[in-house]
Amino acid sequence: MKNLINYSSINTEPQKELDDLVYLASQIFNTPISLISILEKDRQVFKSRIGLELDQSLKEDSFCHHTLHHPDQPLIVTDALSDNRFIKSRLVTGYPNIRFYAGIPLKNSKNEIFGTFCIIDKKPRVISESEIKCLEILSRKAMFHLNSREIISNQKKVLKETSKKIINLERIETSLNKLNTISNYENALFELGFKQNSNGFFLRFLSEGIKKLYPDLNTSLEEITAVYILRNLNPKQRFKIIRRFLTSLNSEKEVKFEYLKNLNGNKVWYRVIFSSEKKEADSWLVHGIVKNITYEKEYQSALKKILFDISHIIRKPITTIIGLSDLLSNNTNLKLDEKLEIVNLISMASKELEKYTVGLNSDYQDKMDNLIDY
């Protein structure tokens, strides 16, 4: 029963897409009642309905549960008062006085029945093979929608869990920074001396983090060249940083820049923050910090992707489904073949939405795994 309950609990409020399909079935077959029923342990819940005041009934009174024994066959009852299976049902002897019933089983991916898409009349009648075919088409559209809602529901859970893990990673980063732990999040500190006519910088203090970033640095040297420090940057970046550095010597303002480095085959982002303090007429003290911001870059990338997917990818099929549903609801002069064509388009949009959400789920999971690695 777990699968049945999952479908029953997807957005328990009314769903316009399902209501449109139920309304369409009632118009096509000219029946006073049409509904989608979902089986639970002891009852059936009417997920969407038209012409019926009840929102649920006991399972023992339902027609729906009789489909469990024949998952690949529609359940057709031409006159319930002449059928021993239903003659004592409260839905037959009392409201809504069911006489005719035609239901198509709704099945999950494991071929398990969890409900039916059905039409109901208060008088006996028969149904043709072509009409059964139309009812099967409508039931498939309802099934596509229910599956899409299930996928979206699962996607929301994945995003929620991803968000929690990202928050936890942020807390870890903050704690590590406070403890000044030597790790990927370590603040690598430096203090350098600089003279206006010199070719480089004089080493005054380098933390262990700096030594890890520049493992080939000979710390016994008294002076290192600017070219060595900026060797990870392209010419355009070097020019920009040198210009900002020279400006900072006069203003003593804080300077920030970021660069990408290939470390053991992995791309790692760093942010450098430094400021200059004038000491003598032609000399300065430069002190600053180098921080690994790969996690931050990945975090920003994940947020940008989520925003893009929501605004550009997921909204497209949703907008299509809403537009087609409105067309069905607002245009009462459509012919049967026109209605079926619109329903088919809704189905295609639902499949597209399902494909996108499955793909996004995989992408977000990969992104989450990458974040955890950092």
PyMOL commands that set and color helices and strands:
alter all, ss='L'
color gray80, all
select helices_A, chain A and resi 2-8+16-29+59-61+64-69+80-82+90-93+129-179+208-213+226-229+235-251+294-330+336-373
alter helices_A, ss='H'
color red, helices_A
select strands_A, chain A and resi 33-39+43-50+56-58+75-77+100-107+113-121+187-195+200-206+223-225+255-263+266-280+283-292
alter strands_A, ss='S'
color yellow, strands_A
deselect
rebuild
show_as cartoon
